[in-house]
Amino acid sequence: MKNTLILDGTVVAEDMKQATKEKVDQLKNQGITPCLATILVGDDPSSETYVRMKGNACEKLGMESRRIHLPETTTTEELLQTIATLNTDDRVHGILLQHPVPPQIDERAAFEAIDLAKDVDGVTSWGFGQTALNFGAYPSCTPAAIMAILAYYNLDVEGKHAVVVGRSPILGKPVSMLLLNANATVTTCHSKTQDLAAIVSQGDIVVAAVGKPHFIKGEWIKKGAIVIDAGYNPGNIGDADYDECAKHASAITPVPGGVGPVTIATLLSQTVIAAEKTSAVNESA
Ligand code: NAP
């Protein structure tokens, strides 16, 4: 554990935010304020916190945060209407619909309604498809954040066996695609995977994306492996048993202060890239 490299996400996030802030200043000189619209449906306290953090992070960089809070009883049609309005609003460059939405809403339909050009959170199936084919503009933010951490710390991915535990549309599947595109050999595990411990123990890189506190055990980790913990459970607890995993790993992300801050920095960065694209369109018009 003494020699384990702690992959500090706050450092990576600060580096990304500094670069993003410079772009924000340039855009503002051209009269464009990058704007992220966040949509929160209902009153889930964790979701409220996440949306507030994202909005505050925007404002800190001089970006605009348009916060839309819809009632718990919102219908799919009402949400689709809100998204349609934001899609056609030229002052909005990115749209984030906070997951999860209340059960009466068709969340997938709502995600799909987001204009691909404003899908800075990478939730549409078009966005996912493009990410998988390695030309997407905006990958899902948490997967992109994981890749950014690996890149920042110069951790080689090529030829490595990456084991991803989780296959959700916003995390496990897209990070598997990004790792594959970076020439890792990828195994994606899920709740029906047999003998998970044996598979994880083959991983040179292990990505924990399960949604269960301390699920990945230290004894599953191959000596010298890299452990990336995307989990974020109540009480600031990750999906990997940090203390035990760190005994075997060569590098590990902490929770909190690992993947989380980089995810937000990625969201801001991708919103600003979307704003830059509108700026380029304006210039060529
Ligand atoms: P999710 O949609 O609930 O997906 C969890 C995945 O884990 C599923 O694919 C599931 O398999 C798999 N799984 C569940 N039990 C398992 C088991 N016993 N063995 C192997 N796989 C199992 O969760 P998510 O949205 O991807 O989030 C995962 C974690 O990341 C959560 O802790 C969440 O809070 C965190 N997260 C963090 C950020 C961030 O910014 N840091 C962003 C998003 C999510 P099946 O597909 O078979 O059900």
Residues whose N, C-alpha, C, O or C-beta is under 5 A from the ligand:
A	BS01	NAP	T142 V165 G166 R167 S168 L171 G172 C189 H190 S191 K192 A209 V210 G211 K212 A230 G231 Y232 N233 V259 G260 T263
